[in-house]
Amino acid sequence: MSIVQYDAQQYEHDLAMGFGDLFTLADIRAYALADFCVRSAIQRAFFARELSTLCKIALEESQAQALDPIYQAGEVPFVQKVADFVTERATVLLKMAPEISRFKKEHF
């Protein structure tokens, strides 16, 4: 777990390993993920499909997990905040996923 799910006003963070020249989650776009695939020898279409699958699962499960009665009263707000963060990132990545395989090889 990283500190990303905490209050951005309270903690400053950068990704330990960036995507290209990008070190914050909000700055990462489809091109950076496509570039990551090329540099890592991962087929972009495969990556996009897997990313979409994981995002759909995250969207289905994040809020359900947050509602699990196992969490005690003091834990509920934090767990809900994590679930909201997961939902937000999954939504962004799911919209971005189809673009990953659309870049031409000569762009890298």
Buried (B, 14 or more C-beta within 10 A) or exposed (E): EEEBBBEEEEEEEEBEEBBBEBBBBEEBBBBBBBBBBBEEEBEBEEBBBEBBEBBEEBBEBBBEBBEEEEBEEEEBEEBBBBBBBBBEBBEBBBEBBEBBBEBEEEEE
